[in-house]
Amino acid sequence: MNVRFELDRVGMRYGDAQVLSEVTLAFERPEMVALTGPNGAGKSTLLGIMAGLRGGHGGTCLLNGRAAGEWRRRDYARVVAFVPQSLKLDFPFTAEQVVLMGRTPYAGGLFESPGDWAAVRRAMEVTDTLAFRERDFRSLSGGERQRVVLASALAQEPRALLLDEPTTFLDLEHQVAIYALLRQLARDGLLVISVTHDLNLAAVYSDRVVALQRGRLVADAPPCDALSVERIRQIFGVEAEWLRRSDGKAWISYGN
Amino acid sequence: MAIEPVTAGRAARILGVAAAVTAAVALLTPLAGPASISLPKAFAGVWPDAQMFFGVRWPRTLLAMLCGGALGISGALFQALLRDPLATPYTLGVSSGASLGAVAAICLGLHSVAGLPGLWVSALGGAGAVLAIVLMVAAEGRRMSSFTLLLAGVTINSIVSSLIMLLHNLASVGQSFAIVHWLMGNIDPVDAGTLGWLAVLILPLSLGLCVLARQWNLMAVGEEWAASRGVSPQALLVGGYVAGSVLTAAVTAVTGPIGFVGLVVPHALRLRFGGDHRLLMPLSFLGGGAFLAICDTLARSLLAVEIPVSVVTALAGGPCFIALLRSRRRSLWL
């Protein structure tokens, strides 16, 4: 089954603040999308709407032709998985129990089926989290936690994976590792949309960059077009320069 | 320390042991008391053992077990819903509402309403009123979240508590004694009919809460987490709050507020068995029941006079709990 998002003039107000207006976009095939823009541009709101977590928006946001409200919640959760910026737990759940929760949309009873366990094992293998599956989630490092949360989303066996700044609290090594994994997942047939402030991660790992500014869509193109020097100045208000590394790959330098 | 995943086999094993222990407590606690009873004689129907066992002490044990179970399971539920390990069945004001109703009945000399004891009816009325007000305030204007629920519940709890103090202040000396006695919480013997309607209310509700264990797991992590895994956090929040409140109100109406069971029992079990509600919910019910039955036995047999069971739950439960905490090498499982 393929996945298709069609957003038509999507808007959202919080009180007097218009955080999103007239966003028209489509995602029609598995690819790696970076969703970027300055603070307050409406990135997380847009992602939340697509994840079915925020109602009350204007316009339409259709997943495979149906609005989130027309889906049964658990069917929606089998197609779309959401990864928050970070997860804080107040109670003792093991890493494996956190991943197991991703199987709730498939629950037929009180306990997991062999199929559920197989999906959990696959998700933990891909994210390299099996080694600490029996440890308390709260005892894990930030990088390990984020991989566990990603594994829980993958255990939902979704067709689309939406991530809200998944690498904000991670060190460089883990940032790169997560993005490399996300790109691989996209190659394997998953639509991956990740909010990020890191233009280099966006440039290097994504197939497509969507940029918002003050709630409006201002760019939707491959990285080299969407993140041109003029666009970066216009969207983020900083001077940038595309440089070439010794191995021939491009990167963006910004600020002075 | 590694905690194993909760599989059907492991759950059956652990719950089987817990049920056996609880059954043993149910059979043995009625034996304690001023007159000694022989268990074989009681079951053989020999007088007076059978009459004392089945007529007097056994119903009291069953009442303690039902009430302790309801408090234990609603404590675990409220802790999950509010994502607050310090939440208790009393955090959101329902028991204060019941207390206000009971205190009002005492002050007004309300002995019976429509053939039922006035105290209970009034207590249930107070609890129902608080439940409705909290829900209305928490949902006001926007969608309810655990935060608005907590805010509304805690605020209304303190308003109701001060109303109780006001009534107490206005009461006569005789009424004042009855009020203090009620507010301390007591397992007073009740007739079979009361026991029956308590069981009809508590057992199915508790079973229903256990069946929803995977949903409480999601809610214990977060509302967004739950929503992105295919359940409705709004429905679970409202449903859980109402179910937990009905349990708490029913218990409070009969026994008054008995502290500590709903806090310490789920905590202790979580330390040992982890956070998965598929084990935690049924274990909190069984454990809460056994704990309160034991505490009530101590309360009526330690001294020549009966001491309030709330005193025992805190005096026995507190040190045990601290010992349990200290015995853990890692404080992480708190």
Interface residues (C-beta under 8 A of the other chain):
Chain A: A51 G52 L53 R73 R74 D75 Y76 A77 R78 V80 A81 F82 P84 L87 L89 D90 F91 P92 F93 T94 E96 Q97 V98 L100 M101 G102 T104 P105 A107 L110 F111 E112 E134 R135 D136 R138 S139 Q156
Chain B: A2 I3 E4 P5 V6 T7 A8 A11 Q79 A80 R83 D84 P85 V211 A213 R214 Q215 N217 L218 A220 V221 G222 E224 W225 A227 S228 R229 G230 V231 S232 R270 L271 G274 G275 D276 R278 L332 W333
